[in-house]
Amino acid sequence: MAIEIKVPSVGESISEVFIGEWYVSEGGWVDADANIVGLETDKATFDVPAPKAGQVTQILKEAGDTAAIGDVIAHLEPGENPNKQDGDEAPAASAAQSAAAPAAPAAPAPSAPAPGGTRVMPAASRALAEKGLAAEQVAPTGPGGRLLKEDVMRHGAGGDAAPGGAREERRVTMTPIRQTIAKRLVEAQQTAALLTTFNEADMSAIKRLRAQYQDEFVKKYGIKLGFMSFFVRAVVDALNEYPAVGATIEDKQLVYRNYCDIGVAIGGGKGLVVPIIRNAERMSFAEIELAIADFATRAKENRIGLEELEGGTFTISNGGVYGSLMSTPIVNPPQSGVLGMHAIQDRPVVVNGEIVVRPMMYLALTYDHRVVDGREAVSFLRRIKEGVEDPTRLVLEV
């Protein structure tokens, strides 16, 4: 008996999701717990695994569609892998495998033969009907000469035409995450008085510390000592000195917090996410590094929970990992400040009247001028600069 694959509940505030990528085509076989489809909300992405091994006999929602919580989006017929040979392990479907090629169907049942003998997959049949095409007009590329939906879509977009550099346009529905990002960026520009102040930091001291203690740090904690933990600690120190930068506006009141929930921007499998390091003021360098590493790993696998993205008193964005030398980061409402880290470059600077080469990083602080005065913002950023240039202060808390 077929199993209904439904949209799971992902949080009290989420009522619908966006269908992302189907990792298995109709007729494809999946192992138990292998991911079938990726779903997206306005805050995060997550995968839906197969409850049992079997064949995906029907896909009810296409990529790009929306679905409500509890909606049935596919049917799965439990069974054994028809391609499994005696003594062999059954290969499980994965996102990487399915992205490279659609899974082969278990039996002719999911597909129908065209007049020319080509087996047409159900999704391809619907696509043919929508475009008014016959199966014989489209070249099949699926396993065993099967005609896939992708073949029809390529044909409709000119994929079967002779090469010649045809001018084409491609329209893709914005994902909920991208829509939310766009909405918040516009809101931030329209509702807040945003200004950016800049400074630069000499990274020599941090680089020396990392070189001196890296091996011992890795041996003790099982993780490398990076740059981000120093900046998180420097931000916490600066927030203690200038709490207005971590305050927010609610109605006609300013809300100050005695805790530091620091958002760290991380590139994920489906885009940028900003998970929150809760109570960063209580954490050691190792605890911060471990938390960031865990976020990074789970972001690539789209396993960041919605609750881990909510809240936050301040955000750190590291454009330097992508080579950015300078930028003006945008505040994530309702927060009042965001720090932009950038690439470290060896540059000539004057130290004690002499020109020397030092590893320098430009720093940028964007802040809401309704909450933070210019003097506070400049002092806040200078405090961060002093902390990373003399990291001993971050340990001694002076």
Long-range contacts (C-beta under 8 A, 24 or more apart in sequence): 1-78, 2-57, 2-58, 2-75, 2-76, 2-77, 3-51, 3-52, 3-54, 3-75, 3-76, 3-77, 3-78, 4-72, 4-74, 4-75, 5-36, 5-37, 5-48, 5-50, 5-51, 5-72, 5-73, 5-74, 5-75, 5-76, 6-70, 6-71, 6-72, 6-73, 7-39, 7-48, 7-67, 7-68, 7-69, 7-70, 7-71, 7-73, 8-48, 8-69, 9-69, 9-70, 10-39, 10-41, 10-44, 10-46, 10-69, 10-306, 11-41, 11-306, 11-307, 14-41, 14-42, 14-43, 14-69, 14-306, 15-68, 15-69, 16-66, 16-67, 16-68, 16-69, 17-41, 17-66, 17-67, 17-69, 17-176, 18-64, 18-65, 18-66, 18-175, 18-176, 19-61, 19-62, 19-63, 19-64, 19-65, 19-66, 19-67, 19-73, 20-45, 20-63, 20-175, 20-270, 21-63, 21-95, 21-99, 22-59, 22-63, 22-98, 23-47, 23-93, 23-94, 23-95, 23-98, 23-99, 24-56, 24-93, 24-98, 24-102, 24-103, 25-56, 25-59, 25-98, 25-102, 25-103, 25-121, 25-123, 25-142, 25-148, 25-149, 26-56, 26-57, 26-58, 26-59, 26-105, 26-110, 26-121, 26-122, 26-123, 27-55, 27-56, 27-57, 27-103, 27-104, 27-105, 27-106, 27-110, 27-111, 27-121, 27-122, 28-55, 28-56, 28-93, 28-98, 28-102, 28-103, 28-104, 28-105, 29-53, 29-54, 29-55, 29-56, 29-81, 29-82, 29-83, 29-93, 29-103, 29-104, 29-105, 29-106, 30-54, 30-55, 30-56, 30-76, 30-92, 30-93, 30-103, 31-81, 31-90, 31-91, 31-92, 31-93, 33-92, 34-92, 34-93, 34-94, 35-93, 35-94, 35-95, 36-74, 36-76, 36-93, 37-73, 37-74, 38-95, 38-270, 38-302, 39-67, 40-175, 40-176, 40-177, 40-270, 41-176, 41-177, 41-306, 42-176, 42-177, 42-179, 42-180, 43-177, 43-180, 43-306, 43-309, 43-310, 44-177, 44-273, 44-302, 44-304, 44-305, 44-306, 44-309, 45-177, 45-268, 45-269, 45-270, 45-271, 45-302, 46-302, 46-303, 47-95, 47-302, 50-76, 51-76, 52-76, 52-78, 53-78, 53-79, 53-80, 53-81, 53-90, 54-78, 54-79, 55-79, 55-105, 55-106, 55-107, 55-110, 56-103, 57-109, 57-110, 58-122, 59-123, 62-123, 64-172, 64-173, 79-106, 81-106, 82-106, 82-107, 101-143, 102-142, 102-143, 102-148, 102-150, 104-142, 104-143, 104-144, 105-143, 105-146, 111-146, 114-147, 118-145, 118-146, 118-147, 119-144, 119-145, 119-146, 119-147, 120-146, 120-147, 121-146, 121-147, 121-148, 121-149, 123-148, 123-149, 124-148, 124-149, 124-151, 124-152, 127-152, 127-153, 127-156, 128-152, 131-155, 131-156, 175-270, 175-271, 177-270, 177-271, 178-271, 181-272, 184-332, 184-333, 185-330, 187-333, 188-330, 188-331, 188-332, 188-333, 189-330, 191-333, 192-331, 192-333, 192-336, 192-368, 192-369, 192-370, 193-368, 193-369, 193-370, 194-330, 194-331, 194-366, 194-367, 194-368, 194-369, 195-366, 195-367, 195-369, 195-374, 195-377, 196-328, 196-329, 196-364, 196-365, 196-366, 196-367, 197-364, 197-365, 197-367, 197-374, 197-377, 197-378, 197-381, 198-326, 198-362, 198-363, 198-364, 198-365, 198-381, 199-362, 199-363, 199-365, 199-381, 199-382, 199-384, 199-385, 200-360, 200-361, 200-362, 200-363, 200-385, 201-360, 201-361, 201-363, 201-384, 201-385, 201-388, 201-389, 202-349, 202-358, 202-359, 202-360, 202-389, 203-227, 203-344, 203-358, 203-359, 203-360, 203-361, 203-388, 203-389, 204-358, 204-359, 204-389, 205-388, 205-389, 205-390, 205-391, 206-230, 206-388, 206-391, 207-359, 209-391, 217-286, 220-286, 221-286, 221-289, 221-290, 223-286, 223-289, 223-290, 223-293, 224-289, 225-285, 225-289, 226-289, 226-292, 227-318, 227-341, 228-264, 228-288, 228-289, 228-292, 228-316, 228-318, 228-341, 229-285, 229-286, 229-288, 229-289, 229-292, 230-285, 230-387, 230-388, 230-391, 230-394, 231-316, 231-339, 231-341, 231-384, 231-388, 232-262, 232-264, 232-277, 232-280, 232-283, 232-288, 232-316, 233-280, 233-285, 233-288, 233-387, 233-391, 233-394, 234-383, 234-384, 234-387, 234-388, 234-394, 235-260, 235-262, 235-280, 235-314, 235-316, 235-339, 235-384, 236-260, 236-262, 236-280, 236-281, 237-383, 237-384, 237-387, 237-393, 237-394, 237-397, 238-380, 238-381, 238-383, 238-384, 238-387, 239-313, 239-314, 239-380, 240-281, 241-379, 241-380, 241-383, 242-372, 242-376, 242-379, 242-380, 242-383, 244-336, 244-371, 244-372, 244-373, 244-376, 245-314, 245-336, 245-337, 245-367, 245-371, 245-372, 245-376, 245-377, 245-380, 246-313, 246-314, 246-335, 246-336, 246-337, 247-336, 247-371, 248-313, 248-334, 248-335, 248-336, 248-371, 249-334, 249-336, 249-368, 249-370, 249-371, 250-334, 254-371, 257-313, 259-313, 260-313, 260-314, 261-311, 261-312, 261-313, 261-314, 262-312, 262-313, 262-314, 262-315, 262-316, 263-312, 263-314, 263-315, 263-316, 263-332, 263-335, 264-292, 264-295, 264-315, 264-316, 265-315, 265-316, 265-317, 265-318, 266-292, 266-295, 266-296, 266-299, 267-299, 267-321, 268-299, 268-300, 268-302, 268-304, 269-299, 269-300, 269-301, 269-302, 270-302, 273-299, 273-304, 273-309, 274-309, 274-312, 274-315, 274-332, 275-299, 275-304, 275-308, 275-309, 276-308, 276-309, 276-310, 276-311, 276-312, 314-338, 314-339, 315-339, 316-341, 317-341, 318-342, 319-343, 320-344, 320-361, 325-362, 326-362, 326-364, 327-364, 328-364, 328-366, 329-364, 329-366, 330-366, 331-366, 331-367, 331-368, 336-367, 336-368, 336-371, 336-372, 337-365, 337-366, 337-367, 337-368, 337-372, 337-377, 337-380, 338-365, 338-366, 338-367, 339-363, 339-364, 339-365, 339-381, 339-384, 340-364, 340-365, 340-366
